[in-house]
Amino acid sequence: MIDLFKKERVAGEGLSARSFGRACKPSPDRPRSFLKTSDIWKSLSSLIFLNRCLGCDAWLEESYGGSVCADCFSKLHFLKTPAHLPHLSKIYFDKAHSALAYEGVVLDWVHHYKYHRKLYWAPVLSGFLTSFNLDWQTYDAVTFVPLHWRRRFSRGFNPSHLLAHRLAKQKGFLLVDLLKRVRATVSQTKLSSEERTKNVQGAFKKIAHKNFSVKEKSLLLIDDVLTTGATVNECAKVLKKGGAKKVDVLTLARPL
């Protein structure tokens, strides 16, 4: 089992488990959330006792900081090429990358993280983002897709914000809250491609900052899952109209 971790997976596009483990090293900074006692205990214990796989709860023979066993790691389908999004009539972002295929165990991991407030998954999931092969030095700042305040209150946290926060900390980037969701939208999950685009039109506005201007800046926009690209495209549209030179998108996963 451990031998799998000591080799770079060809399917992982050069991502080794050791480098992944360093990228997802846990840290205690997490946003406030409404958690059950069992979730709080598991979150705390996962930061202290890195001897069980968060994916399948199997005992790890050796911890690499990521808390994912070799069997779970071997099931991941890593992506390299940018997303092709034919449903978008006009694309405002420059490139859209995703670290993983949204399938198999990744579906379960993201579902638990987003909808069941399993915040102890944040170090592992953000590790896939920070290990992704990007030209990192070209970006001036990192930002994220915001939630409407009602949804953030009901959910307890913004999954994309937490991923972006950890990525910026690991990479030494400035994390800037550049967007605000000004209109509550219905969930995109059951909408068609056309309906998704209409659903997010006019849903975001740019936040003005005294100490940071988006003009002529290259930005990296973080979200959790890329499906049709309607949401990130609308965010990129607002940022480009605000003067951003480049907006690249990086998400944890996308369906194939």
Secondary structure, DSSP 8 states (H G I E B T S, - for coil): -HHHHTSB-TTTTT-BHHHHHHHT---S--------HHHHHHHHHHHH---B-TTT--B-SS--SS---HHHHHT--B--S----TT-SS--SSEEEEEEES-THHHHHHHHHHHS--GGGHHHHHHHHHTS---GGG-SEEEE----HHHHHHHSS-HHHHHHHHHHHHHT--B---EEE-S----STTS-HHHHHHHHTT-EEE---SS---TT-EEEEEEEE-SSSHHHHHHHHHHHHTT-SEEEEEEEEE--
